[in-house]
Amino acid sequence: MSSKLCHDVIGPVGAVNNGVELLQDEGSADMRDQAIDLVSQSAGEAAARLQFFRLAFGLAGGLGSEISLRDARTLSREFMKYGKAEFDWPEEAGGVTALSKDAIKVVCNLVAIGAGALPRGGKLSVSGTADDIGWAFEFRASGPRAGLREEVTRTLLEGYNDDDLTPQNVGAQYLMALCENNGFKVSINALEEELTVLSVSSS
């Protein structure tokens, strides 16, 4: 997991470093504005990823035993803003309902898996409902060459197995461990050319 998180943040952090080096180079005065833009955008991307990962994979200790879907939606939007894919999670999909930390982690992990299913861009749409009885969400990834890695697909179908843990499927393994511990149900609804649809429900 640590390897995955480091891999996912090294890009924007490295870009910040490059921008700072340009600012320190007196011979690059004409590139100062570009360097400032690079630092600003890359720092924003790094912060967005770290805040999203804290919610998806961390303890999020300061947020209480339950977390509002509004917080998950906001951090997911910020996370997706810097990627190639368009992201649509409307306010009415879950509203401001508060769910358990593990439920929020599952939803955020499926956002990350959906984003990973769009290597060349496209659109990731989240729909669903949440109330006092239960909750259910669908994640629809559509775009050129949309699809899941084979090991991710296998994990989603077969469940958590620490013997099969790899850097490529660690997010899916973590997701399925959370689901098995809480009785949540994950399904692959479609796995077609240019379309991947995943869903999760509280039971």
Backbone as numpy.savetxt, mean C-alpha at the origin, in Angstrom:
# Nx Ny Nz CAx CAy CAz Cx Cy Cz
10.73 -8.64 6.11 9.91 -7.44 6.11 10.78 -6.18 6.11
11.83 -6.19 6.95 12.72 -5.04 6.99 13.35 -4.79 5.63
13.74 -5.87 4.95 14.33 -5.74 3.62 13.35 -5.11 2.64
12.10 -5.53 2.70 11.09 -4.98 1.80 10.88 -3.49 2.06
10.75 -3.10 3.32 10.48 -1.71 3.65 11.66 -0.83 3.25
12.88 -1.31 3.50 14.06 -0.54 3.10 14.11 -0.38 1.58
13.78 -1.45 0.87 13.77 -1.39 -0.60 12.76 -0.37 -1.09
11.61 -0.28 -0.43 10.54 0.60 -0.89 10.77 2.07 -0.57
11.66 2.36 0.38 11.91 3.78 0.71 13.27 4.27 0.23
14.14 3.36 -0.23 15.48 3.79 -0.60 15.47 4.71 -1.81
14.51 4.51 -2.71 14.45 5.35 -3.91 14.27 6.83 -3.59
13.18 7.19 -2.90 13.00 8.62 -2.57 14.05 9.17 -1.62
14.54 8.35 -0.69 15.59 8.83 0.22 16.87 9.11 -0.56
17.21 8.24 -1.49 18.38 8.47 -2.33 18.23 9.72 -3.18
17.01 9.96 -3.67 16.77 11.16 -4.48 16.92 12.42 -3.64
16.51 12.38 -2.38 16.73 13.52 -1.48 18.22 13.80 -1.36
18.99 12.75 -1.16 20.43 12.91 -1.03 21.04 13.52 -2.29
20.58 13.07 -3.45 21.08 13.63 -4.71 20.75 15.12 -4.83
19.54 15.48 -4.42 19.14 16.88 -4.47 19.98 17.75 -3.55
20.27 17.24 -2.36 21.10 17.98 -1.41 22.50 18.17 -1.97
23.04 17.14 -2.61 24.37 17.26 -3.20 24.40 18.33 -4.28
23.33 18.41 -5.08 23.25 19.46 -6.10 23.21 20.84 -5.47
22.48 20.97 -4.38 22.40 22.26 -3.70 23.75 22.68 -3.13
24.55 21.71 -2.72 25.85 22.01 -2.13 26.93 22.28 -3.18
26.64 21.92 -4.42 27.60 22.11 -5.51 27.48 23.53 -6.06
28.49 24.34 -5.78 28.44 25.74 -6.21 28.44 25.86 -7.73
28.92 24.85 -8.42 28.93 24.90 -9.87 27.60 24.57 -10.51
26.61 24.22 -9.68 25.29 23.85 -10.21 24.23 24.86 -9.80
24.61 26.13 -9.73 23.68 27.18 -9.31 22.47 27.26 -10.22
22.68 26.99 -11.51 21.56 27.08 -12.45 20.55 25.95 -12.26
20.92 24.93 -11.50 20.02 23.81 -11.27 19.41 23.85 -9.87
19.57 24.98 -9.20 19.11 25.09 -7.82 17.61 24.85 -7.69
16.82 25.45 -8.56 15.37 25.28 -8.49 14.97 23.82 -8.72
15.63 23.18 -9.69 15.34 21.76 -9.94 15.72 20.91 -8.74
16.84 21.26 -8.10 17.28 20.50 -6.93 16.30 20.65 -5.78
15.81 21.87 -5.58 14.84 22.11 -4.51 13.56 21.32 -4.78
13.11 21.31 -6.04 11.91 20.54 -6.40 12.14 19.05 -6.16
13.33 18.56 -6.51 13.65 17.15 -6.32 13.63 16.78 -4.85
14.24 17.62 -4.01 14.27 17.35 -2.57 12.86 17.37 -2.00
12.08 18.38 -2.40 10.72 18.52 -1.87 9.84 17.34 -2.24
9.85 16.96 -3.51 9.00 15.85 -3.95 9.46 14.53 -3.35
10.76 14.30 -3.34 11.28 13.03 -2.83 11.07 12.89 -1.33
11.22 14.01 -0.61 10.97 13.97 0.84 9.50 13.69 1.10
8.63 14.30 0.30 7.19 14.03 0.45 6.85 12.59 0.17
7.48 12.01 -0.86 7.24 10.60 -1.18 7.73 9.69 -0.06
8.93 9.96 0.46 9.48 9.15 1.54 8.58 9.22 2.77
8.12 10.42 3.11 7.25 10.59 4.28 5.93 9.86 4.08
5.36 9.96 2.88 4.09 9.30 2.60 4.22 7.79 2.71
5.31 7.25 2.18 5.53 5.80 2.26 5.71 5.35 3.70
6.53 6.09 4.46 6.78 5.70 5.84 5.52 5.76 6.69
4.69 6.78 6.51 3.45 6.88 7.28 2.49 5.76 6.90
2.41 5.45 5.60 1.55 4.36 5.15 2.05 3.02 5.69
3.36 2.78 5.62 3.93 1.53 6.10 3.74 1.39 7.61
3.81 2.49 8.32 3.59 2.44 9.77 2.19 1.93 10.08
1.23 2.38 9.28 -0.14 1.93 9.48 -0.35 0.50 8.99
0.26 0.16 7.86 0.05 -1.16 7.26 0.81 -2.27 7.96
2.00 -1.95 8.48 2.87 -2.99 9.02 3.27 -2.77 10.48
3.14 -1.54 10.98 3.62 -1.24 12.31 2.54 -1.31 13.36
2.88 -0.85 14.55 1.95 -0.90 15.67 1.00 0.29 15.68
1.42 1.41 15.07 0.61 2.63 15.07 0.11 2.93 16.48
1.03 2.88 17.42 0.69 2.92 18.84 -0.10 4.12 19.30
0.07 5.28 18.66 -0.61 6.47 19.14 -2.02 6.63 18.64
-2.54 5.65 17.90 -3.85 5.82 17.27 -4.97 5.07 17.97
-4.72 4.42 19.11 -5.77 3.73 19.83 -5.99 2.32 19.32
-6.96 1.63 19.93 -7.22 0.23 19.57 -7.97 0.10 18.25
-8.67 1.17 17.87 -9.38 1.21 16.60 -8.92 2.42 15.80
-8.99 2.31 14.48 -8.54 3.38 13.59 -9.63 3.66 12.58
-9.86 4.92 12.30 -10.88 5.31 11.34 -10.45 4.97 9.93
-11.40 4.52 9.12 -11.12 4.29 7.71 -10.72 5.58 7.01
-11.14 6.71 7.55 -10.73 7.98 6.96 -9.22 8.14 7.01
-8.59 7.72 8.12 -7.13 7.79 8.23 -6.48 6.84 7.23
-7.01 5.64 7.11 -6.47 4.68 6.15 -6.61 5.20 4.72
-7.75 5.81 4.42 -8.00 6.34 3.08 -7.03 7.49 2.77
-6.85 8.39 3.74 -5.97 9.54 3.54 -4.53 9.10 3.30
-4.03 8.18 4.13 -2.65 7.72 3.98 -2.47 6.89 2.71
-3.50 6.15 2.33 -3.44 5.39 1.08 -3.37 6.32 -0.12
-4.14 7.39 -0.09 -4.10 8.36 -1.19 -2.73 9.00 -1.31
-2.13 9.36 -0.17 -0.80 9.96 -0.19 0.23 8.96 -0.71
0.11 7.71 -0.29 1.02 6.65 -0.73 0.93 6.45 -2.24
-0.29 6.45 -2.77 -0.51 6.19 -4.19 -0.20 7.40 -5.06
-0.18 8.58 -4.48 0.00 9.82 -5.24 1.32 9.84 -5.99
2.33 9.16 -5.46 3.66 9.20 -6.06 3.94 8.03 -6.99
2.96 7.16 -7.19 3.14 6.01 -8.07 2.65 6.26 -9.47
2.65 5.21 -10.27 2.25 5.31 -11.68 0.74 5.21 -11.87
0.05 4.62 -10.90 -1.38 4.30 -11.09 -2.29 5.37 -10.49
-3.41 5.57 -11.14 -4.48 6.40 -10.59 -5.14 5.66 -9.44
-5.60 6.38 -8.43 -6.17 5.74 -7.25 -7.53 6.35 -6.94
-8.51 5.48 -6.73 -9.87 5.95 -6.43 -10.41 5.18 -5.22
-10.53 5.87 -4.12 -11.17 5.33 -2.92 -12.13 6.41 -2.42
-13.37 6.37 -2.87 -14.31 7.43 -2.51 -14.67 7.43 -1.03
-15.08 8.59 -0.55 -15.42 8.74 0.86 -16.50 7.77 1.30
-17.45 7.50 0.41 -18.59 6.65 0.80 -18.20 5.18 0.96
-17.03 4.80 0.49 -16.57 3.42 0.65 -15.97 3.24 2.04
-16.84 3.00 2.99 -16.42 2.81 4.37 -16.61 4.02 5.25
-16.73 5.19 4.65 -16.96 6.40 5.42 -15.87 6.65 6.44
-16.28 6.97 7.66 -15.33 7.24 8.75 -15.42 6.16 9.82
-15.99 5.02 9.46 -16.13 3.92 10.42 -14.78 3.53 11.00
-14.74 3.28 12.29 -13.52 2.83 12.95 -13.47 1.31 12.97
-12.35 0.75 12.56 -12.13 -0.69 12.57 -10.93 -1.02 13.45
-10.79 -2.29 13.78 -9.64 -2.71 14.58 -8.35 -2.43 13.81
-7.25 -2.33 14.55 -5.96 -2.10 13.90 -5.64 -3.17 12.87
-5.93 -4.42 13.21 -5.62 -5.50 12.27 -6.45 -5.39 11.00
-7.71 -4.99 11.14 -8.55 -4.81 9.95 -8.00 -3.70 9.07
-7.57 -2.60 9.67 -7.00 -1.50 8.90 -5.70 -1.94 8.23
-4.89 -2.72 8.93 -3.66 -3.23 8.33 -3.96 -4.09 7.11
-4.99 -4.93 7.21 -5.37 -5.79 6.09 -5.79 -4.95 4.89
-6.62 -3.95 5.13 -7.08 -3.09 4.04 -5.88 -2.38 3.39
-4.98 -1.83 4.20 -3.81 -1.13 3.66 -2.89 -2.08 2.90
-2.72 -3.29 3.40 -1.89 -4.26 2.70 -2.46 -4.62 1.35
-3.77 -4.68 1.26 -4.38 -4.97 -0.03 -4.27 -3.78 -0.98
-4.25 -2.58 -0.46 -3.95 -1.42 -1.31 -2.53 -1.57 -1.88
-1.58 -1.94 -1.03 -0.19 -2.12 -1.48 -0.07 -3.24 -2.51
-0.77 -4.35 -2.27 -0.73 -5.46 -3.23 -1.38 -5.06 -4.54
-2.50 -4.32 -4.45 -3.15 -3.82 -5.66 -2.24 -2.89 -6.44
-1.52 -2.01 -5.74 -0.58 -1.11 -6.42 0.53 -1.92 -7.09
1.00 -2.97 -6.41 2.04 -3.81 -6.98 1.59 -4.59 -8.20
0.28 -4.73 -8.35 -0.27 -5.45 -9.50 -0.32 -4.57 -10.75
0.13 -3.31 -10.63 0.06 -2.37 -11.76 1.46 -1.83 -12.07
2.35 -2.67 -12.59 3.74 -2.24 -12.82 3.87 -1.16 -13.88
2.90 -1.06 -14.78 2.96 -0.05 -15.85 1.85 1.00 -15.70
1.34 1.13 -14.51 0.29 2.11 -14.29 -1.08 1.54 -14.59
-2.08 2.37 -14.46 -3.46 1.95 -14.63 -4.31 2.61 -13.57
-5.23 1.85 -13.02 -6.11 2.42 -12.00 -6.41 1.37 -10.93
-6.31 1.79 -9.68 -6.68 0.95 -8.55 -7.89 1.58 -7.88
-8.99 0.85 -7.84 -10.23 1.35 -7.25 -10.59 0.52 -6.03
-11.00 1.21 -4.97 -11.43 0.56 -3.73 -12.90 0.86 -3.52
-13.67 -0.18 -3.29 -15.09 -0.01 -2.97 -15.41 -0.90 -1.78
-16.50 -0.59 -1.09 -16.87 -1.44 0.03 -17.78 -0.74 1.03
-18.08 -1.47 2.09 -18.96 -0.97 3.14 -18.41 -1.38 4.50
-18.80 -0.63 5.51 -18.42 -0.97 6.88 -19.47 -0.43 7.82
-19.92 -1.27 8.75 -20.91 -0.84 9.74 -20.71 -1.67 11.01
-21.67 -1.60 11.90 -21.55 -2.31 13.17 -21.62 -3.82 13.01
-22.17 -4.28 11.91 -22.32 -5.72 11.69 -21.05 -6.34 11.12
-20.39 -5.64 10.22 -19.19 -6.16 9.60 -18.70 -5.24 8.50
-17.71 -5.68 7.76 -17.15 -4.86 6.69 -16.67 -5.74 5.55
-16.62 -5.16 4.37 -16.14 -5.87 3.19 -15.64 -4.84 2.18
-14.51 -5.16 1.53 -13.93 -4.25 0.54 -13.45 -5.02 -0.68
-13.49 -4.33 -1.81 -12.99 -4.89 -3.06 -11.92 -3.96 -3.63
-10.88 -4.55 -4.19 -9.75 -3.81 -4.74 -9.60 -4.22 -6.21
-9.84 -3.28 -7.10 -9.88 -3.57 -8.53 -8.71 -2.88 -9.23
-7.74 -3.65 -9.68 -6.56 -3.13 -10.36 -6.66 -3.42 -11.85
-6.69 -2.37 -12.64 -6.81 -2.55 -14.09 -5.76 -1.70 -14.79
-5.12 -2.29 -15.79 -4.10 -1.57 -16.52 -3.23 -2.51 -17.33
-2.29 -1.97 -18.11 -1.42 -2.80 -18.94 -0.61 -3.78 -18.09
-0.67 -5.03 -18.46 0.07 -6.12 -17.80 -0.24 -6.19 -16.29
-1.46 -5.85 -15.93 -1.86 -5.97 -14.53 -1.83 -7.44 -14.11
-1.35 -7.69 -12.90 -1.31 -9.06 -12.42 -0.48 -9.20 -11.16
-0.58 -10.34 -10.53 0.15 -10.62 -9.30 1.34 -11.52 -9.57
2.38 -11.37 -8.77 3.48 -12.33 -8.83 2.95 -13.72 -8.47
3.56 -14.74 -9.05 3.10 -16.11 -8.81 3.11 -16.46 -7.33
4.18 -16.05 -6.61 4.27 -16.39 -5.19 3.25 -15.63 -4.35
2.87 -14.44 -4.80 1.82 -13.68 -4.10 0.47 -14.36 -4.31
0.20 -14.75 -5.54 -1.06 -15.46 -5.84 -1.16 -16.73 -5.00
-0.08 -17.49 -4.95 -0.09 -18.74 -4.19 -0.35 -18.48 -2.70
0.25 -17.44 -2.17 0.05 -17.12 -0.75 -1.39 -16.73 -0.48
-1.98 -15.92 -1.36 -3.37 -15.50 -1.17 -4.34 -16.68 -1.26
-3.97 -17.68 -2.07 -4.84 -18.85 -2.23 -4.64 -19.87 -1.12
-3.39 -20.06 -0.69 -3.08 -21.14 0.24 -2.94 -20.69 1.69
-2.76 -19.40 1.92 -2.63 -18.90 3.28 -1.19 -18.80 3.74
-1.03 -18.38 4.97 0.31 -18.14 5.53 1.09 -19.44 5.68
2.38 -19.38 5.30 3.27 -20.52 5.46 4.69 -19.97 5.59
5.25 -20.01 6.79 6.56 -19.40 6.99 7.67 -20.13 6.24
7.42 -21.36 5.82 8.42 -22.08 5.02 8.54 -21.51 3.62
7.49 -20.81 3.16 7.49 -20.25 1.81 7.78 -18.76 1.80
8.22 -18.21 2.92 8.43 -16.77 3.04 9.60 -16.31 2.17
9.35 -15.29 1.33 10.38 -14.70 0.47 10.23 -13.18 0.51
11.26 -12.44 0.08 11.13 -10.98 0.03 10.00 -10.53 -0.89
9.67 -11.36 -1.89 8.62 -10.99 -2.84 7.22 -11.20 -2.29
7.03 -12.15 -1.37 5.67 -12.41 -0.89 5.48 -12.06 0.59
6.47 -11.38 1.20 6.38 -11.12 2.64 5.14 -10.29 3.00
4.78 -9.34 2.13 3.58 -8.55 2.41 2.32 -9.40 2.39
2.23 -10.29 1.40 1.07 -11.18 1.30 1.05 -12.17 2.46
2.22 -12.65 2.86 2.29 -13.57 4.00 1.81 -12.88 5.28
2.24 -11.65 5.48 1.82 -10.88 6.65 0.31 -10.66 6.62
-0.20 -10.31 5.45 -1.65 -10.13 5.27 -2.41 -11.38 5.66
-1.96 -12.54 5.15 -2.70 -13.77 5.41 -2.57 -14.20 6.87
-1.44 -13.91 7.51 -1.31 -14.20 8.94 -2.32 -13.37 9.74
-2.47 -12.10 9.39 -3.46 -11.25 10.06 -4.87 -11.80 9.86
-5.16 -12.21 8.63 -6.50 -12.72 8.32 -6.79 -14.01 9.08
-5.82 -14.91 9.13 -6.03 -16.17 9.83 -6.20 -15.95 11.33
-5.47 -14.98 11.88 -5.58 -14.70 13.31 -6.91 -14.05 13.70
-7.55 -13.40 12.73 -8.78 -12.65 13.03 -10.03 -13.23 12.38
-9.89 -14.25 11.56 -11.04 -14.82 10.89 -11.51 -14.03 9.69
-10.66 -13.15 9.15 -11.02 -12.40 7.95 -10.87 -13.30 6.72
-11.61 -12.97 5.67 -11.57 -13.80 4.46 -11.09 -12.98 3.27
-10.02 -13.45 2.62 -9.49 -12.81 1.41 -9.79 -13.71 0.22
-10.19 -13.09 -0.89 -10.50 -13.85 -2.09 -9.88 -13.17 -3.31
-9.51 -13.98 -4.30 -9.14 -13.47 -5.62 -10.37 -13.62 -6.50
-11.01 -12.51 -6.82 -12.25 -12.55 -7.59 -12.00 -12.60 -9.10
-10.88 -12.06 -9.54 -10.53 -12.08 -10.96 -9.03 -11.97 -11.09
-8.47 -12.74 -12.02 -7.05 -12.68 -12.32 -6.92 -12.87 -13.83
-7.16 -11.79 -14.53 -7.23 -11.82 -15.98 -6.17 -10.90 -16.58
-6.02 -10.95 -17.90 -5.11 -10.03 -18.55 -5.60 -8.60 -18.35
-4.77 -7.78 -17.74 -5.06 -6.36 -17.49 -6.12 -6.14 -16.41
-6.44 -7.16 -15.64 -7.41 -6.96 -14.55 -7.15 -7.94 -13.41
-7.01 -7.40 -12.21 -6.90 -8.20 -10.98 -7.88 -7.63 -9.98
-8.72 -8.51 -9.42 -9.71 -8.06 -8.44 -9.57 -8.92 -7.18
-9.33 -8.25 -6.06 -9.20 -8.90 -4.76 -10.30 -8.39 -3.85
-10.68 -9.21 -2.87 -11.68 -8.75 -1.91 -11.33 -9.30 -0.53
-11.85 -8.62 0.48 -11.66 -9.05 1.86 -12.91 -8.71 2.65
-13.25 -9.56 3.60 -14.40 -9.30 4.45 -14.08 -9.73 5.88
-14.89 -9.22 6.79 -14.65 -9.48 8.21 -15.02 -10.92 8.58
-15.74 -11.61 7.73 -16.10 -13.01 8.04 -16.44 -13.75 6.75
